[in-house]
Structure formats: structure tokens, C-alpha cells
Amino acid sequence: MIIKPKVRGFICTNAHPAGCAANVREQISYIRSQTPAAGGNAPKNVLVIGCSTGYGLASRITAAFGYGAATLGVCFEKAPTDKTGSAGYYNTAAFHEAAATAGLYAHTINGDAFSNEIKDQVIQLLKAGMGKIDLLVYSLASPRRTDPVSGEVYTSALKPIGSPHVSKNLNTDTLKLAEIAIEPATEQEIAHTVKVMGGEDWELWLEALQAADLLAEGARTVAYTYLGDKLTWPIYGQATIGRAKEDLDRAAQAITVRLRDIGGQAHVAVLKALVTQASSAIPLMPLYLSILIKVMKENGTNEHCIEQIQRLFGECLYSENPRMDQDNRYRVDELELDPAVQDKVEAIWRQVSAENLMQLTDYQAYNDDFLKLFGFGIPGIDYDADISPQVETVF
Ligand SMILES: NC(=O)c1ccc[n+]([C@@H]2O[C@H](COP(=O)([O-])OP(=O)(O)OC[C@H]3O[C@@H](n4cnc5c(N)ncnc54)[C@H](O)[C@@H]3O)[C@@H](O)[C@H]2O)c1
């Protein structure tokens, strides 16, 4: 079939297998060009929950191709049928192919990471040969979660807390800017968002692995968060999702206490805002990112997932002198939060309109990054070629 992007609002409903594979190869090449930081404590056996796209995929690539680690990934992706598979499916197939060529162990389990069944599958697989985990990366982004005990389905909300938030917003279908008013979340919506995106499931993973004696001495675990600044606080940092992310701080402390006997540690890592499938669904983010990319590119400090995660491993996780804040969180968001960058972003935000969108922002780069997530717009890929949506099944 000929595969062209089918974009609806903030999602693209198809993906290009060759384009996704090219993205993965590009990230692998980047990591191979960097010198890994670690000494004796390099990651060897790594479990990545949410391994197929965005920050989780970059984490898996960094562990495998930066440090030579064996990786086990968990993701929730759609296999191709007569339609294309999801981007994460193609990314994972490409990752497996490259890992096999490099002689690196890789296994992926495709299913609901919140469920007991998938946790059991991971445990069986580790027992069957991969052995104890020394790093668990928790990089899930999901709009809903089925509680593994009660079976109740919780749905997250992306809403402010306390009062409505009125803001400029970019409609990426029409490229029109309009004021939107987002009503505040109810107490129940806040609680449900914490249930989905908070630390409970992260803790359950560590509990299950520890109970099965599958955590190595000194094992580490990291979960990802975003803090942002004034412009995004009303919809992220101080909103429902921010409340859920605060729960990760609680969970990190609880996990560290739990892992004391094996000298383990849990940390939250603060990453920068960038274009992923998860972030493009958040109101205001497409406009914020279009401006941020412009300012950071002009500064020469723009980064994608792979650069962020390469620095997270090198400057935090496996550094003798990790960059941390007073709340014990790893920080690699400092280039975004540079006050000079934020001042410029805020100044543009005040001036931007539908008429000057293309001049004042780098919407083009935002949109290129968005399409690239699904394997589109990549130089060297022939998008007029007839291509099968099937790839070799590896998971
Ligand atoms: N994108 C950003 O700007 C940004 C910034 C800072 C922190 N973060 C955080 O990084 C983490 C990853 O986000 P992302 O932006 O890379 O998202 P993403 O949408 O690219 O990736 C989400 C991953 O989770 C997997 N997944 C979703 N539901 C699942 C389920 N039920 N079971 C198994 N796997 C499931 C997907 O398959 C995919 O691998 C999130 O915690 C997010 O809050 C993102």
C-alpha cells in the first residue's frame, strides 16, 4: 500500500514502517556517536516500561546501544493488519532488528503494563534466563488504567485545579488561534488522574520484582516527569497531571525505603517538553512547543528524546556527581527552564496570532517533529512507493 499520513487533531492514525525504522536507526547512530559515562556501574539488565515511543524508546536505545545492556521492554502497540500498525510497533520491530545485528539481547512484551498478567509474564521471562534487573525505567503515558485488583477503569483528565484557565490555544487542524477556557477538574477527576499517572503502578512493578527476587544488588529505578514554568503550570505543573506527577515523588521515597536491603534507589527524573504522542494531546502544548523549539533552536540548545536521555544516563543516573534538585530529582530540563529562554517564550506567547504564527514560532518544526513520530517526512524514504504494512514479527 501507499502510506501517507492520516492526521486527525492531535493524532495520526497510521504509521510508515520504513520511516519509523529510519527514526530508530537515527537515534541508535546518535547514541553510538556518544561516549558512555559510566564506570563499573553501567546498566546491564534493563527493563523499560513504555519502551516503544518517545522517552521510553530513547531510554531503551541508550541502555542497549550506549551501554551494551540486555533490554526487556513492555509496550501497548497495535500490530499491522490490512491497515498499518502503530508507530511503536514498527519502532520496536526496528529496535529488535538492530539489536540482533549488534548481538544484543532484546525481548518485548506487548500488553497492558498495568495488569497483573503482564507483570507475571515479565517475571517468568526474567526467571527463564535474562536474570535480575539493575535498572527499571518507568516511562508510561496512558489516558486510562484498569485497576488490577478491582477491575475498575480510571481515566485521566488534563484540566486545571481550582479555577478555570483561559488561554490562547492553537488548533493544529486549522492553524487558527483561539482563546479557550478549560474548566477545573472535579475532586474525582484529580483522584482518577493520580490513579492513572501517579506512582502506584510504578510501586507495584518494584514490589512484584522484589518479591520474585529479580532485583540486582544496587538496582535503580527512574520515572519521568515534567515541571515546566509559568506558561504551562496552569495546565501541567499545577494541574491534574502535575498532581499525579507529585505522587511519583512520594512513590520514589517509598520505593527507596523498600529497596534499602539491596542498596537500591528510586528517582524521579525531570525532562524537557518535546513533541511526543503523549504531549501533543495536552492543550496549549502545540503552541508552547512551537515557540519553545524556535527559541531553543536559535540558542543552539534544542534537544529531542535521545539527547535528553543520553544526558540523563550520563549526567545523572550513571554519574559520580549527578545533577539533582533539593527534592532528590534528577534534572535535565535546565536548558528549557533557563530564565532567558522562558522570557523569550513568554514574550512571543503574548504577541502570537494566527497571522504571525509562522514568523514568530517554529510551527513548521513542531509539525515536522509530530509527523516524524509516525515515520513521515523523513529524507530518503520514498512515500510514493508501494510498501507492505507487515514487518517481521518479533514480539
Ligand atoms: N513528552 C514530553 O514532553 C514529556 C516531558 C517530560 C516527561 N514526560 C514523561 O515521559 C513519560 C513518557 O512519555 P512520552 O511523552 O515519551 O509518551 P509516549 O506516548 O511517546 O510513550 C508512551 C509509552 O507508553 C506505552 N504505553 C501506554 N499505555 C500502556 C499500557 N497500558 N501498557 C503498556 N504500555 C503502555 C506506549 O506503548 C509507549 O511505549 C511520561 O511519564 C511523560 O509524562 C514527557
The ligand as an SDF file (V2000), in Angstrom:
LIG
                    3D

 44 48  0  0  0  0  0  0  0  0999 V2000
    6.6370   14.3600   26.1020 N   0  0  0  0  0  0  0  0  0  0  0  0
    7.0350   15.2550   26.9900 C   0  0  0  0  0  0  0  0  0  0  0  0
    7.1250   16.4590   26.7110 O   0  0  0  0  0  0  0  0  0  0  0  0
    7.4150   14.7940   28.3830 C   0  0  0  0  0  0  0  0  0  0  0  0
    8.1970   15.6500   29.1750 C   0  0  0  0  0  0  0  0  0  0  0  0
    8.6020   15.2100   30.4300 C   0  0  0  0  0  0  0  0  0  0  0  0
    8.2070   13.9550   30.9060 C   0  0  0  0  0  0  0  0  0  0  0  0
    7.4260   13.1540   30.1000 N   0  0  0  0  0  0  0  0  0  0  0  0
    7.0090   11.8540   30.6620 C   0  0  0  0  0  0  0  0  0  0  0  0
    7.6990   10.8160   29.9930 O   0  0  0  0  0  0  0  0  0  0  0  0
    6.9140    9.6130   30.0680 C   0  0  0  0  0  0  0  0  0  0  0  0
    6.7700    9.0360   28.6700 C   0  0  0  0  0  0  0  0  0  0  0  0
    6.0460    9.9570   27.8760 O   0  0  0  0  0  0  0  0  0  0  0  0
    6.2400   10.1120   26.3100 P   0  0  0  0  0  0  0  0  0  0  0  0
    5.9570   11.5450   26.0350 O   0  0  0  0  0  0  0  0  0  0  0  0
    7.5270    9.5070   25.9210 O   0  0  0  0  0  0  0  0  0  0  0  0
    4.9890    9.2590   25.8080 O   0  0  0  0  0  0  0  0  0  0  0  0
    4.7160    8.3360   24.5480 P   0  0  0  0  0  0  0  0  0  0  0  0
    3.2690    8.4520   24.2710 O   0  0  0  0  0  0  0  0  0  0  0  0
    5.6760    8.5860   23.4350 O   0  0  0  0  0  0  0  0  0  0  0  0
    5.0690    6.8550   25.1080 O   0  0  0  0  0  0  0  0  0  0  0  0
    4.2150    6.1390   25.9450 C   0  0  0  0  0  0  0  0  0  0  0  0
    4.6780    4.6910   26.0550 C   0  0  0  0  0  0  0  0  0  0  0  0
    3.8050    4.0270   26.9890 O   0  0  0  0  0  0  0  0  0  0  0  0
    3.3310    2.8160   26.3960 C   0  0  0  0  0  0  0  0  0  0  0  0
    2.0210    2.5200   26.9890 N   0  0  0  0  0  0  0  0  0  0  0  0
    0.9410    3.3330   27.0920 C   0  0  0  0  0  0  0  0  0  0  0  0
   -0.0400    2.6930   27.7580 N   0  0  0  0  0  0  0  0  0  0  0  0
    0.4330    1.4620   28.0810 C   0  0  0  0  0  0  0  0  0  0  0  0
   -0.0880    0.3410   28.7920 C   0  0  0  0  0  0  0  0  0  0  0  0
   -1.3060    0.3540   29.3250 N   0  0  0  0  0  0  0  0  0  0  0  0
    0.6880   -0.7560   28.9110 N   0  0  0  0  0  0  0  0  0  0  0  0
    1.9420   -0.8070   28.3660 C   0  0  0  0  0  0  0  0  0  0  0  0
    2.4970    0.2330   27.7240 N   0  0  0  0  0  0  0  0  0  0  0  0
    1.7490    1.3420   27.5870 C   0  0  0  0  0  0  0  0  0  0  0  0
    3.2870    3.0750   24.9110 C   0  0  0  0  0  0  0  0  0  0  0  0
    3.2360    1.8660   24.1830 O   0  0  0  0  0  0  0  0  0  0  0  0
    4.5920    3.8720   24.7470 C   0  0  0  0  0  0  0  0  0  0  0  0
    5.6790    2.9670   24.7120 O   0  0  0  0  0  0  0  0  0  0  0  0
    5.5580   10.0110   30.6870 C   0  0  0  0  0  0  0  0  0  0  0  0
    5.5810    9.6940   32.0360 O   0  0  0  0  0  0  0  0  0  0  0  0
    5.5380   11.5180   30.4920 C   0  0  0  0  0  0  0  0  0  0  0  0
    4.7320   12.1730   31.4300 O   0  0  0  0  0  0  0  0  0  0  0  0
    7.0580   13.5270   28.8420 C   0  0  0  0  0  0  0  0  0  0  0  0
  1  2  1  0
  2  3  2  0
  2  4  1  0
  4  5  1  0
  4 44  2  0
  5  6  2  0
  6  7  1  0
  7  8  2  0
  8  9  1  0
  8 44  1  0
  9 10  1  0
  9 42  1  0
 10 11  1  0
 11 12  1  0
 11 40  1  0
 12 13  1  0
 13 14  1  0
 14 15  2  0
 14 16  1  0
 14 17  1  0
 17 18  1  0
 18 19  2  0
 18 20  1  0
 18 21  1  0
 21 22  1  0
 22 23  1  0
 23 24  1  0
 23 38  1  0
 24 25  1  0
 25 26  1  0
 25 36  1  0
 26 27  1  0
 26 35  1  0
 27 28  2  0
 28 29  1  0
 29 30  1  0
 29 35  2  0
 30 31  1  0
 30 32  2  0
 32 33  1  0
 33 34  2  0
 34 35  1  0
 36 37  1  0
 36 38  1  0
 38 39  1  0
 40 41  1  0
 40 42  1  0
 42 43  1  0
M  CHG  2   8   1  16  -1
M  END
$$$$
